[in-house]
Amino acid sequence: MYTVRQLTAQELRGSAQRLGDLLADTVDTGASVGFLAPLDRVAAAGWWRALAPDVAAGRLLVWVAEPGPAGGEGGSDRIAGTVQLRPATAANGRHRADVAKLMVHRADRGRGLAGRLLAALESAAVARGLRTLVLDTETDSPAERMYAAAGWTRVGTVPDFATDPAGVPRGTTVFYKALDGAGAASPR
């Protein structure tokens, strides 16, 4: 059993080491999330701590999935997964947001956590009046297949957009999802 919850800035700071461990695990398993391997866990935790001001100001929302029931009793100290939502700030884009850093620890993959994290994010996006979500992911990766299966619409690819954790240039696929008022994908 897993609990998915949104973090406050204070909770983010308090969870930075565990989130850093998750980030390092994600990079170590080859996921392209903006970092090169090997990723130092102390530096990874510092990266998470540096996000706290944006979380406090509402410019960034962060969710985590933790093993165990709500309240943490009987659960692991590991964070099993996370995802971020960054609402646009431009006057003509306040109806949209970027989705970033969807990560699931290797020990927790294949259990539907990515879908649960995305569902929590999409529900919160609708509650904030957001209608369009955008993300990018490594082309031909398991993440690309997961987003397509989760109802995201593929826009296209950019060749050699970013390197993988080993430093090899890889293509990036851009996706969007149009939300209706209930948090579900709406036809466009």
N, C-alpha and C positions, 0 to 999 in steps of 0.2 A: 504494500500500500504506500502511496505517496501523497504528500500534501503540496499543493501549489498555492503560493501566496505572493502578493506584491510586497516589496521591501520599502521601508522608509529610508531616508538618508542615514539615520543613525543605525538602522539594521544593516544597511549596506556596509558601512564602516566596520561594524562588528563582525560581518561575514566575509570581509575582504580576503582573509587568508584562505578560507574554504572555497571562495569563488576563484581565487588565484590557483588553487589546486585543480579545480575543474577546468580552468582555462589552459593550464599546462598539460593536463591529460588530453584535452581536445586537440591541442597543437601536436602533442606527441603521437597521436593516432592519425595525423595527416590532414586534419580539417583546416581549410583555408579560412581563418577568421581574423586575418590582419597581423599575424605574428609569425616569426621564424623560429624553427627548432634549433637547438633545444631552448625552451623558454624557462628562464629562472623564475622560480615560484615566488620569491620575494618581490621581484619586479612585477610579476603578474598581479600580486596582491596590491602593490602600489598603484597599478593601473586602475584597479577597481576602486580603491579609496579616492582617487582623483575624480571619480564620477559623482561623488556624494553631493557637491554643490549643485550640479544639474538636477539630481533627484530632488533635493530640497526645494529647488525653484520650480519644479514641475516640468522642466525641459526634457526630462528623461524618466521613463518608468521602467522598473526592473522587476521581474518575477523570478522566483526560484521554485524548484521542485525538490522536496526533501523526503528521504525514506522515512516511513513511519506515519502514524496518524497525526492529526492536527494536535498541536501542543508539544510535539517532539518526543512523547513518551514511547520508549521501545524502539526508537528510530536510530539511524546511523548519524554520525557527526558529519558525514559527507553531504555536500550539495549534489544532487543527482542531475540537475539541469537548470538552465536559465534562458531567458530571452529578454530583449529590450525593445521599447517603443520610444521613438523620438519624434514627437509632433513637430510639424513644420512651423516656422515662425514668420515666414513671409506673409504679408497681408492677403495675397491672392492664393495662398496655399494652406490656410488654416483648417481645411477640410481633410487634409492628408497627413500621413506620418510614415516614417521609415521604420522598418523592422530590422533588428540587428542582433548579432551574437546569440543565435539560437544554438545552444550546446547541450548535449546529454553525455554524461560520463560513460565511458566504455562499459562499465559494469551494469549500467542501467538501460542500455540500448535495446530496442526491440520490444519494449513494454508500453508503447503508446505515449511516452512522456512528451515527445516533441509536439504531438497533436494536442495534448492537454495544455501545454504551455501556450501554444498558438490560440487555442480556444479562450483561455483566460485573457490573453492580450486582445483578441478581437472583441470580446465582450466589453472590456474596458474602453477600447477605441470607440465603439458605438456609444457608450455612455458619455464619452467626451464630445460626441457629435462628429467624429471622424468618419469619412465615407470611403476613402481610398488609402490603401496600404501598399507600400512599395518595398521591395528587398532585392538584393543580389546575392548570388551564391556561385560557387565554382561549378563550371560546366562539366557534365558527365559525372558528378559526384552523387553519393547517396542522398545528400541534401536536396539536390535538384529533383531527383525522382520523388522524394517525400513531398516537396512543395507542390509538384504537379498533381500528385495523388490527393493532396489536401484541398484541391480546388483553386489553386493560384493559377493565373493566366501568364503564360510565357510571352514576354515582349520581344526578346531577341538576345543575342550574345555579342560580347565584345571580346575579340581575340586577345590573348596575352595581357589581360587587364591587370592581373595581380599574380604574385608568385605564391606557390604553395609553401608549406612550412620548410621544405628543403631548398627553397629559392628558385624553383623551376617555374617559368611563366606559364600561366594557365588562363583559359578563357573564363569569362564570367557571364552568367545568364541572369537577366533582369526579369522579375515577376511583379505582378500587381494583383491585388484583390479588391474588388468593389464590395462594400458592405451595405446591407440594408439596415433598417432600424432595429432588427432583431439580432444583429451580429452575424448573420449568414451572408454568404456571397450573393450578390444581386446581379442579374444579367445586365450586361451593357453592350 
